[in-house]
């Protein structure tokens, strides 16, 4: 694999001591593979804002470049400015800028910025070029978008507001990714668009995530997973094979890297990594 291919990882903030211990074990295993950076997710409406910052510090202390996710939903410009200033003081140089989801109980209070493009523009206005800004891309269309064309326009707006690179929602059809990149390039977008990779470990969990985010699980994959039933070992082995082949196809055909959604679990991501001979 070309050394220019950037491999990165995503973690989420642990909710209790046991989860934190699991995160530490997984992070230490995966960081030994020297990813280019790791990202840390952000709860809707700031529900895990402190957890994100704490997890970023933890991972940074392990010696890895850590990029916090930042959501603008439910936040004021003043709150966002304080968060950005705090990250800058810690030497954080990368931000994943997202609109975020409206949590239950917030009513219509979406905050002062309504779109990810607004957040990107605000980060640039407030912090200049200090942060490398990642934004999200949706090869199979954001579930709330009115059309594929409108969704692409939203992506273009985020990039033109000042994004440096993009990470896509996960998918299982490489053609969806390449089509998204081609359509983006036709709009004049030339930033790196890194495919998001979701390991397969649990069919029920995967189906739930996919229904929420609009990612399509191909029929042949669903049928094979259904055949395995509760056979976790077979599901993992099948998943490693499927995702490794998908990842290799992406890298062989021009993807600038891979971004693994680890779900704070090292085993399957490491198996895919090694099958691709990334270490």
Phi, psi and omega in degrees: 000141179298140178294347179283347180285118184267122178253124182230168187226149174243136174236164174237153182296133178288148184262346179208180185296318180297318179293326178293320178295321177296317178301316180299316179298312182295317182297317180297320178296314185285326179292339176293345177270359176059062172294159180290326174192169173235151175244158182230126186289167187231129182288151180302133177064019178083016184297335175236029181305313179293321179299322178297311181298318180296319181290323175300315179297317180300312182290323177296323178292339176278356174100020182242145173295120185244134182243110177287144168283144178227125180250142180265345182297129177079006183244147174271165176300323181296317179297315180297321179297319179297319179296313180299318180296319180296317178295320179297319179297331179276357181084013177290131185244358185226138180228138170259109188263121185227152172294312183089168181256145177286117179285158179295145177093355182268351181063225182263007183281089183272355184094185186274340179244130189255343184227156178300326178297325176295320180294317178300314180298321180293318179300316179295318180296318185278320189244005180061225182262017182300315185264139164278119186257122173262142173234169182265146173234152185233090180304328181254018176080134175299137184298340179261000181287147181282335179196165178297322180295317179294321179297318178296321178298320177298319178297314179301319179298320179297317182293315181292339176287345176135015179287147179265329181199172184225151172241132181271158165299152180290160181203167179238007180238108183301327181300327179297318179295310183296325176295318179297316179297316181298316180293325177294316179298323179296337177270004179090011180274122184239011179286158174298134176241103187267126180290135173277136186240123179252112174297150179258116179229337186210116186296315182298317179295316180298317179297320179295312178301316185293322176296324181289320189258356177083016177278132183271127172267114181305147185303319183295326177290317179300317181293319178296317179296321178297323179297328183286339179058237181263013180282087186297322181297318180291322178299315181294318180296315178298315181298317179299317181295312182297312184287327176296316179294319176299313182297318180296319177301315180298312181294318182295336186249023167110358177299137184284356180167196178219144176238111185271127171275095191285337187055032179060028180235124186275327195305305187287319178300319179294323180295319177294314180306313183287326177295329177277353182058049180272345183265000000 
